[in-house]
């Protein structure tokens, strides 16, 4: 019975590792897409307003115009 128990636990651990790996890949994909979207929005805002990305950030922090 110990061999089936050890085999079962091995399969459980392998399945858990695969699930963690898939979740990690999906999380990284989402983070990458969010970063690309933020960069595109920053570039579009720069094209519209004429202010660079750094000055866009300082507008929010310091409230300067």
PDB file with one MODEL, atoms N, CA, C and O in Angstrom:
MODEL        1
ATOM      1  N   UNK A   1       0.802  -1.192   0.000  1.00  0.00           N
ATOM      2  CA  UNK A   1       0.000   0.000   0.000  1.00  0.00           C
ATOM      3  C   UNK A   1       0.852   1.266   0.000  1.00  0.00           C
ATOM      4  O   UNK A   1       0.391   2.326  -0.423  1.00  0.00           O
ATOM      5  N   UNK A   2       2.065   1.161   0.462  1.00  0.00           N
ATOM      6  CA  UNK A   2       2.915   2.340   0.504  1.00  0.00           C
ATOM      7  C   UNK A   2       3.297   2.808  -0.886  1.00  0.00           C
ATOM      8  O   UNK A   2       3.488   4.005  -1.103  1.00  0.00           O
ATOM      9  N   UNK A   3       3.414   1.880  -1.841  1.00  0.00           N
ATOM     10  CA  UNK A   3       3.797   2.308  -3.183  1.00  0.00           C
ATOM     11  C   UNK A   3       2.663   3.075  -3.854  1.00  0.00           C
ATOM     12  O   UNK A   3       2.917   4.044  -4.569  1.00  0.00           O
ATOM     13  N   UNK A   4       1.415   2.659  -3.637  1.00  0.00           N
ATOM     14  CA  UNK A   4       0.304   3.401  -4.231  1.00  0.00           C
ATOM     15  C   UNK A   4       0.120   4.751  -3.546  1.00  0.00           C
ATOM     16  O   UNK A   4      -0.267   5.723  -4.195  1.00  0.00           O
ATOM     17  N   UNK A   5       0.389   4.824  -2.259  1.00  0.00           N
ATOM     18  CA  UNK A   5       0.297   6.080  -1.534  1.00  0.00           C
ATOM     19  C   UNK A   5       1.382   7.041  -1.991  1.00  0.00           C
ATOM     20  O   UNK A   5       1.123   8.229  -2.184  1.00  0.00           O
ATOM     21  N   UNK A   6       2.592   6.535  -2.165  1.00  0.00           N
ATOM     22  CA  UNK A   6       3.674   7.400  -2.629  1.00  0.00           C
ATOM     23  C   UNK A   6       3.440   7.814  -4.077  1.00  0.00           C
ATOM     24  O   UNK A   6       3.767   8.937  -4.459  1.00  0.00           O
ATOM     25  N   UNK A   7       2.877   6.919  -4.885  1.00  0.00           N
ATOM     26  CA  UNK A   7       2.563   7.265  -6.275  1.00  0.00           C
ATOM     27  C   UNK A   7       1.474   8.324  -6.327  1.00  0.00           C
ATOM     28  O   UNK A   7       1.549   9.267  -7.115  1.00  0.00           O
ATOM     29  N   UNK A   8       0.462   8.165  -5.484  1.00  0.00           N
ATOM     30  CA  UNK A   8      -0.614   9.147  -5.436  1.00  0.00           C
ATOM     31  C   UNK A   8      -0.098  10.521  -5.006  1.00  0.00           C
ATOM     32  O   UNK A   8      -0.465  11.541  -5.590  1.00  0.00           O
ATOM     33  N   UNK A   9       0.756  10.537  -3.981  1.00  0.00           N
ATOM     34  CA  UNK A   9       1.280  11.820  -3.532  1.00  0.00           C
ATOM     35  C   UNK A   9       2.178  12.448  -4.600  1.00  0.00           C
ATOM     36  O   UNK A   9       2.210  13.670  -4.747  1.00  0.00           O
ATOM     37  N   UNK A  10       2.910  11.611  -5.345  1.00  0.00           N
ATOM     38  CA  UNK A  10       3.751  12.142  -6.420  1.00  0.00           C
ATOM     39  C   UNK A  10       2.877  12.802  -7.480  1.00  0.00           C
ATOM     40  O   UNK A  10       3.182  13.902  -7.941  1.00  0.00           O
ATOM     41  N   UNK A  11       1.776  12.123  -7.874  1.00  0.00           N
ATOM     42  CA  UNK A  11       0.872  12.701  -8.864  1.00  0.00           C
ATOM     43  C   UNK A  11       0.233  13.992  -8.353  1.00  0.00           C
ATOM     44  O   UNK A  11       0.067  14.946  -9.112  1.00  0.00           O
ATOM     45  N   UNK A  12      -0.124  14.022  -7.075  1.00  0.00           N
ATOM     46  CA  UNK A  12      -0.713  15.226  -6.492  1.00  0.00           C
ATOM     47  C   UNK A  12       0.280  16.386  -6.514  1.00  0.00           C
ATOM     48  O   UNK A  12      -0.082  17.515  -6.844  1.00  0.00           O
ATOM     49  N   UNK A  13       1.537  16.100  -6.160  1.00  0.00           N
ATOM     50  CA  UNK A  13       2.559  17.138  -6.178  1.00  0.00           C
ATOM     51  C   UNK A  13       2.853  17.607  -7.597  1.00  0.00           C
ATOM     52  O   UNK A  13       3.055  18.799  -7.828  1.00  0.00           O
ATOM     53  N   UNK A  14       2.878  16.676  -8.546  1.00  0.00           N
ATOM     54  CA  UNK A  14       3.123  17.041  -9.939  1.00  0.00           C
ATOM     55  C   UNK A  14       1.981  17.897 -10.487  1.00  0.00           C
ATOM     56  O   UNK A  14       2.222  18.857 -11.219  1.00  0.00           O
ATOM     57  N   UNK A  15       0.749  17.558 -10.139  1.00  0.00           N
ATOM     58  CA  UNK A  15      -0.398  18.337 -10.593  1.00  0.00           C
ATOM     59  C   UNK A  15      -0.384  19.731  -9.963  1.00  0.00           C
ATOM     60  O   UNK A  15      -0.681  20.720 -10.633  1.00  0.00           O
ATOM     61  N   UNK A  16      -0.041  19.805  -8.689  1.00  0.00           N
ATOM     62  CA  UNK A  16       0.016  21.110  -8.019  1.00  0.00           C
ATOM     63  C   UNK A  16       1.114  21.974  -8.647  1.00  0.00           C
ATOM     64  O   UNK A  16       0.919  23.175  -8.834  1.00  0.00           O
ATOM     65  N   UNK A  17       2.255  21.381  -8.970  1.00  0.00           N
ATOM     66  CA  UNK A  17       3.338  22.141  -9.600  1.00  0.00           C
ATOM     67  C   UNK A  17       2.926  22.637 -10.981  1.00  0.00           C
ATOM     68  O   UNK A  17       3.267  23.756 -11.365  1.00  0.00           O
ATOM     69  N   UNK A  18       2.204  21.821 -11.721  1.00  0.00           N
ATOM     70  CA  UNK A  18       1.744  22.239 -13.047  1.00  0.00           C
ATOM     71  C   UNK A  18       0.732  23.378 -12.935  1.00  0.00           C
ATOM     72  O   UNK A  18       0.774  24.314 -13.734  1.00  0.00           O
ATOM     73  N   UNK A  19      -0.154  23.318 -11.981  1.00  0.00           N
ATOM     74  CA  UNK A  19      -1.145  24.377 -11.773  1.00  0.00           C
ATOM     75  C   UNK A  19      -0.447  25.678 -11.393  1.00  0.00           C
ATOM     76  O   UNK A  19      -0.798  26.740 -11.908  1.00  0.00           O
ATOM     77  N   UNK A  20       0.550  25.607 -10.486  1.00  0.00           N
ATOM     78  CA  UNK A  20       1.307  26.808 -10.116  1.00  0.00           C
ATOM     79  C   UNK A  20       2.022  27.400 -11.323  1.00  0.00           C
ATOM     80  O   UNK A  20       2.055  28.618 -11.497  1.00  0.00           O
ATOM     81  N   UNK A  21       2.588  26.543 -12.148  1.00  0.00           N
ATOM     82  CA  UNK A  21       3.305  27.008 -13.334  1.00  0.00           C
ATOM     83  C   UNK A  21       2.357  27.707 -14.307  1.00  0.00           C
ATOM     84  O   UNK A  21       2.691  28.757 -14.855  1.00  0.00           O
ATOM     85  N   UNK A  22       1.188  27.132 -14.520  1.00  0.00           N
ATOM     86  CA  UNK A  22       0.211  27.739 -15.428  1.00  0.00           C
ATOM     87  C   UNK A  22      -0.288  29.073 -14.878  1.00  0.00           C
ATOM     88  O   UNK A  22      -0.457  30.026 -15.638  1.00  0.00           O
ATOM     89  N   UNK A  23      -0.522  29.154 -13.583  1.00  0.00           N
ATOM     90  CA  UNK A  23      -0.962  30.413 -12.978  1.00  0.00           C
ATOM     91  C   UNK A  23       0.117  31.480 -13.106  1.00  0.00           C
ATOM     92  O   UNK A  23      -0.182  32.640 -13.390  1.00  0.00           O
ATOM     93  N   UNK A  24       1.381  31.086 -12.895  1.00  0.00           N
ATOM     94  CA  UNK A  24       2.494  32.019 -13.022  1.00  0.00           C
ATOM     95  C   UNK A  24       2.589  32.551 -14.447  1.00  0.00           C
ATOM     96  O   UNK A  24       2.795  33.747 -14.650  1.00  0.00           O
ATOM     97  N   UNK A  25       2.439  31.667 -15.441  1.00  0.00           N
ATOM     98  CA  UNK A  25       2.505  32.093 -16.832  1.00  0.00           C
ATOM     99  C   UNK A  25       1.370  33.051 -17.171  1.00  0.00           C
ATOM    100  O   UNK A  25       1.587  34.047 -17.861  1.00  0.00           O
ATOM    101  N   UNK A  26       0.178  32.765 -16.699  1.00  0.00           N
ATOM    102  CA  UNK A  26      -0.962  33.646 -16.962  1.00  0.00           C
ATOM    103  C   UNK A  26      -0.788  34.995 -16.275  1.00  0.00           C
ATOM    104  O   UNK A  26      -1.142  36.033 -16.833  1.00  0.00           O
ATOM    105  N   UNK A  27      -0.240  34.976 -15.057  1.00  0.00           N
ATOM    106  CA  UNK A  27      -0.003  36.222 -14.329  1.00  0.00           C
ATOM    107  C   UNK A  27       1.020  37.079 -15.045  1.00  0.00           C
ATOM    108  O   UNK A  27       0.830  38.288 -15.179  1.00  0.00           O
ATOM    109  N   UNK A  28       2.111  36.469 -15.512  1.00  0.00           N
ATOM    110  CA  UNK A  28       3.137  37.213 -16.224  1.00  0.00           C
ATOM    111  C   UNK A  28       2.611  37.752 -17.553  1.00  0.00           C
ATOM    112  O   UNK A  28       2.979  38.854 -17.961  1.00  0.00           O
ATOM    113  N   UNK A  29       1.763  36.995 -18.225  1.00  0.00           N
ATOM    114  CA  UNK A  29       1.157  37.462 -19.472  1.00  0.00           C
ATOM    115  C   UNK A  29       0.284  38.688 -19.217  1.00  0.00           C
ATOM    116  O   UNK A  29       0.329  39.654 -19.978  1.00  0.00           O
ATOM    117  N   UNK A  30      -0.507  38.649 -18.151  1.00  0.00           N
ATOM    118  CA  UNK A  30      -1.357  39.784 -17.797  1.00  0.00           C
ATOM    119  C   UNK A  30      -0.520  41.005 -17.423  1.00  0.00           C
ATOM    120  O   UNK A  30      -0.836  42.121 -17.835  1.00  0.00           O
ATOM    121  N   UNK A  31       0.552  40.801 -16.642  1.00  0.00           N
ATOM    122  CA  UNK A  31       1.424  41.915 -16.269  1.00  0.00           C
ATOM    123  C   UNK A  31       2.079  42.541 -17.489  1.00  0.00           C
ATOM    124  O   UNK A  31       2.184  43.764 -17.584  1.00  0.00           O
ATOM    125  N   UNK A  32       2.515  41.713 -18.415  1.00  0.00           N
ATOM    126  CA  UNK A  32       3.128  42.226 -19.638  1.00  0.00           C
ATOM    127  C   UNK A  32       2.153  43.032 -20.470  1.00  0.00           C
ATOM    128  O   UNK A  32       2.499  44.089 -21.000  1.00  0.00           O
ATOM    129  N   UNK A  33       0.935  42.531 -20.583  1.00  0.00           N
ATOM    130  CA  UNK A  33      -0.085  43.265 -21.356  1.00  0.00           C
ATOM    131  C   UNK A  33      -0.437  44.590 -20.695  1.00  0.00           C
ATOM    132  O   UNK A  33      -0.637  45.593 -21.379  1.00  0.00           O
ATOM    133  N   UNK A  34      -0.513  44.596 -19.361  1.00  0.00           N
ATOM    134  CA  UNK A  34      -0.804  45.843 -18.645  1.00  0.00           C
ATOM    135  C   UNK A  34       0.328  46.848 -18.836  1.00  0.00           C
ATOM    136  O   UNK A  34       0.076  48.042 -18.998  1.00  0.00           O
ATOM    137  N   UNK A  35       1.569  46.373 -18.819  1.00  0.00           N
ATOM    138  CA  UNK A  35       2.713  47.269 -19.019  1.00  0.00           C
ATOM    139  C   UNK A  35       2.707  47.846 -20.435  1.00  0.00           C
ATOM    140  O   UNK A  35       2.974  49.032 -20.623  1.00  0.00           O
ATOM    141  N   UNK A  36       2.404  47.016 -21.421  1.00  0.00           N
ATOM    142  CA  UNK A  36       2.347  47.505 -22.804  1.00  0.00           C
ATOM    143  C   UNK A  36       1.232  48.533 -22.969  1.00  0.00           C
ATOM    144  O   UNK A  36       1.407  49.543 -23.650  1.00  0.00           O
ATOM    145  N   UNK A  37       0.097  48.274 -22.349  1.00  0.00           N
ATOM    146  CA  UNK A  37      -1.022  49.206 -22.427  1.00  0.00           C
ATOM    147  C   UNK A  37      -0.662  50.535 -21.771  1.00  0.00           C
ATOM    148  O   UNK A  37      -0.969  51.598 -22.311  1.00  0.00           O
ATOM    149  N   UNK A  38      -0.016  50.480 -20.613  1.00  0.00           N
ATOM    150  CA  UNK A  38       0.400  51.708 -19.937  1.00  0.00           C
ATOM    151  C   UNK A  38       1.398  52.497 -20.760  1.00  0.00           C
ATOM    152  O   UNK A  38       1.318  53.724 -20.820  1.00  0.00           O
ATOM    153  N   UNK A  39       2.336  51.812 -21.396  1.00  0.00           N
ATOM    154  CA  UNK A  39       3.320  52.488 -22.227  1.00  0.00           C
ATOM    155  C   UNK A  39       2.650  53.160 -23.426  1.00  0.00           C
ATOM    156  O   UNK A  39       2.968  54.304 -23.753  1.00  0.00           O
ATOM    157  N   UNK A  40       1.729  52.460 -24.079  1.00  0.00           N
ATOM    158  CA  UNK A  40       1.027  53.034 -25.235  1.00  0.00           C
ATOM    159  C   UNK A  40       0.201  54.244 -24.812  1.00  0.00           C
ATOM    160  O   UNK A  40       0.172  55.250 -25.520  1.00  0.00           O
ATOM    161  N   UNK A  41      -0.461  54.159 -23.680  1.00  0.00           N
ATOM    162  CA  UNK A  41      -1.241  55.296 -23.190  1.00  0.00           C
ATOM    163  C   UNK A  41      -0.324  56.478 -22.897  1.00  0.00           C
ATOM    164  O   UNK A  41      -0.668  57.619 -23.207  1.00  0.00           O
ATOM    165  N   UNK A  42       0.845  56.218 -22.301  1.00  0.00           N
ATOM    166  CA  UNK A  42       1.800  57.290 -22.030  1.00  0.00           C
ATOM    167  C   UNK A  42       2.297  57.947 -23.306  1.00  0.00           C
ATOM    168  O   UNK A  42       2.406  59.172 -23.368  1.00  0.00           O
ATOM    169  N   UNK A  43       2.599  57.151 -24.324  1.00  0.00           N
ATOM    170  CA  UNK A  43       3.070  57.703 -25.600  1.00  0.00           C
ATOM    171  C   UNK A  43       1.961  58.488 -26.287  1.00  0.00           C
ATOM    172  O   UNK A  43       2.212  59.554 -26.848  1.00  0.00           O
ATOM    173  N   UNK A  44       0.747  57.974 -26.249  1.00  0.00           N
ATOM    174  CA  UNK A  44      -0.371  58.695 -26.874  1.00  0.00           C
ATOM    175  C   UNK A  44      -0.632  60.013 -26.149  1.00  0.00           C
ATOM    176  O   UNK A  44      -0.898  61.027 -26.795  1.00  0.00           O
ATOM    177  N   UNK A  45      -0.561  60.015 -24.825  1.00  0.00           N
ATOM    178  CA  UNK A  45      -0.754  61.241 -24.058  1.00  0.00           C
ATOM    179  C   UNK A  45       0.345  62.240 -24.373  1.00  0.00           C
ATOM    180  O   UNK A  45       0.099  63.443 -24.455  1.00  0.00           O
ATOM    181  N   UNK A  46       1.575  61.729 -24.550  1.00  0.00           N
ATOM    182  CA  UNK A  46       2.680  62.612 -24.921  1.00  0.00           C
ATOM    183  C   UNK A  46       2.437  63.228 -26.296  1.00  0.00           C
ATOM    184  O   UNK A  46       2.713  64.410 -26.500  1.00  0.00           O
ATOM    185  N   UNK A  47       1.927  62.448 -27.231  1.00  0.00           N
ATOM    186  CA  UNK A  47       1.655  62.973 -28.566  1.00  0.00           C
ATOM    187  C   UNK A  47       0.543  64.013 -28.538  1.00  0.00           C
ATOM    188  O   UNK A  47       0.588  64.990 -29.286  1.00  0.00           O
ATOM    189  N   UNK A  48      -0.444  63.812 -27.690  1.00  0.00           N
ATOM    190  CA  UNK A  48      -1.583  64.731 -27.629  1.00  0.00           C
ATOM    191  C   UNK A  48      -1.225  66.016 -26.885  1.00  0.00           C
ATOM    192  O   UNK A  48      -1.542  67.111 -27.349  1.00  0.00           O
ATOM    193  N   UNK A  49      -0.559  65.884 -25.725  1.00  0.00           N
ATOM    194  CA  UNK A  49      -0.308  67.053 -24.885  1.00  0.00           C
ATOM    195  C   UNK A  49       1.034  67.724 -25.160  1.00  0.00           C
ATOM    196  O   UNK A  49       1.202  68.910 -24.877  1.00  0.00           O
ATOM    197  N   UNK A  50       1.980  66.983 -25.704  1.00  0.00           N
ATOM    198  CA  UNK A  50       3.302  67.534 -25.941  1.00  0.00           C
ATOM    199  C   UNK A  50       4.215  67.455 -24.739  1.00  0.00           C
ATOM    200  O   UNK A  50       5.359  67.905 -24.810  1.00  0.00           O
ATOM    201  N   UNK A  51       3.742  66.892 -23.629  1.00  0.00           N
ATOM    202  CA  UNK A  51       4.544  66.718 -22.423  1.00  0.00           C
ATOM    203  C   UNK A  51       5.083  65.293 -22.398  1.00  0.00           C
ATOM    204  O   UNK A  51       4.363  64.343 -22.708  1.00  0.00           O
ATOM    205  N   UNK A  52       6.348  65.150 -22.029  1.00  0.00           N
ATOM    206  CA  UNK A  52       6.961  63.830 -21.949  1.00  0.00           C
ATOM    207  C   UNK A  52       6.388  62.998 -20.823  1.00  0.00           C
ATOM    208  O   UNK A  52       5.622  63.492 -19.996  1.00  0.00           O
ATOM    209  N   UNK A  53       6.766  61.728 -20.800  1.00  0.00           N
ATOM    210  CA  UNK A  53       6.237  60.817 -19.795  1.00  0.00           C
ATOM    211  C   UNK A  53       6.677  61.245 -18.397  1.00  0.00           C
ATOM    212  O   UNK A  53       5.892  61.153 -17.454  1.00  0.00           O
ATOM    213  N   UNK A  54       7.908  61.708 -18.248  1.00  0.00           N
ATOM    214  CA  UNK A  54       8.393  62.135 -16.928  1.00  0.00           C
ATOM    215  C   UNK A  54       7.588  63.331 -16.431  1.00  0.00           C
ATOM    216  O   UNK A  54       7.217  63.378 -15.259  1.00  0.00           O
ATOM    217  N   UNK A  55       7.315  64.292 -17.300  1.00  0.00           N
ATOM    218  CA  UNK A  55       6.527  65.446 -16.862  1.00  0.00           C
ATOM    219  C   UNK A  55       5.072  65.058 -16.590  1.00  0.00           C
ATOM    220  O   UNK A  55       4.411  65.696 -15.771  1.00  0.00           O
ATOM    221  N   UNK A  56       4.570  64.031 -17.256  1.00  0.00           N
ATOM    222  CA  UNK A  56       3.220  63.545 -16.957  1.00  0.00           C
ATOM    223  C   UNK A  56       3.158  62.990 -15.542  1.00  0.00           C
ATOM    224  O   UNK A  56       2.177  63.199 -14.829  1.00  0.00           O
ATOM    225  N   UNK A  57       4.210  62.283 -15.137  1.00  0.00           N
ATOM    226  CA  UNK A  57       4.244  61.709 -13.789  1.00  0.00           C
ATOM    227  C   UNK A  57       4.364  62.826 -12.753  1.00  0.00           C
ATOM    228  O   UNK A  57       3.704  62.771 -11.715  1.00  0.00           O
ATOM    229  N   UNK A  58       5.184  63.825 -13.012  1.00  0.00           N
ATOM    230  CA  UNK A  58       5.343  64.899 -12.036  1.00  0.00           C
ATOM    231  C   UNK A  58       4.094  65.753 -11.920  1.00  0.00           C
ATOM    232  O   UNK A  58       3.881  66.381 -10.882  1.00  0.00           O
ATOM    233  N   UNK A  59       3.244  65.799 -12.972  1.00  0.00           N
ATOM    234  CA  UNK A  59       1.977  66.505 -12.846  1.00  0.00           C
ATOM    235  C   UNK A  59       1.164  65.893 -11.716  1.00  0.00           C
ATOM    236  O   UNK A  59       0.600  66.610 -10.890  1.00  0.00           O
ATOM    237  N   UNK A  60       1.104  64.580 -11.683  1.00  0.00           N
ATOM    238  CA  UNK A  60       0.309  63.909 -10.645  1.00  0.00           C
ATOM    239  C   UNK A  60       0.886  64.045  -9.266  1.00  0.00           C
ATOM    240  O   UNK A  60       0.141  64.157  -8.293  1.00  0.00           O
ATOM    241  N   UNK A  61       2.206  64.037  -9.155  1.00  0.00           N
ATOM    242  CA  UNK A  61       2.833  64.077  -7.841  1.00  0.00           C
ATOM    243  C   UNK A  61       2.866  65.490  -7.258  1.00  0.00           C
ATOM    244  O   UNK A  61       2.479  65.709  -6.110  1.00  0.00           O
ATOM    245  N   UNK A  62       3.330  66.432  -8.056  1.00  0.00           N
ATOM    246  CA  UNK A  62       3.540  67.779  -7.550  1.00  0.00           C
ATOM    247  C   UNK A  62       2.434  68.762  -7.940  1.00  0.00           C
ATOM    248  O   UNK A  62       2.366  69.853  -7.374  1.00  0.00           O
ATOM    249  N   UNK A  63       1.588  68.411  -8.870  1.00  0.00           N
ATOM    250  CA  UNK A  63       0.500  69.269  -9.276  1.00  0.00           C
ATOM    251  C   UNK A  63       0.956  70.479 -10.083  1.00  0.00           C
ATOM    252  O   UNK A  63       0.219  71.458 -10.193  1.00  0.00           O
ATOM    253  N   UNK A  64       2.160  70.426 -10.649  1.00  0.00           N
ATOM    254  CA  UNK A  64       2.668  71.550 -11.455  1.00  0.00           C
ATOM    255  C   UNK A  64       2.076  71.505 -12.853  1.00  0.00           C
ATOM    256  O   UNK A  64       1.653  70.449 -13.324  1.00  0.00           O
ATOM    257  N   UNK A  65       2.049  72.622 -13.495  1.00  0.00           N
ATOM    258  CA  UNK A  65       1.505  72.643 -14.853  1.00  0.00           C
ATOM    259  C   UNK A  65       2.503  73.090 -15.883  1.00  0.00           C
ATOM    260  O   UNK A  65       2.180  73.156 -17.069  1.00  0.00           O
TER     261      UNK A  65
ENDMDL
END
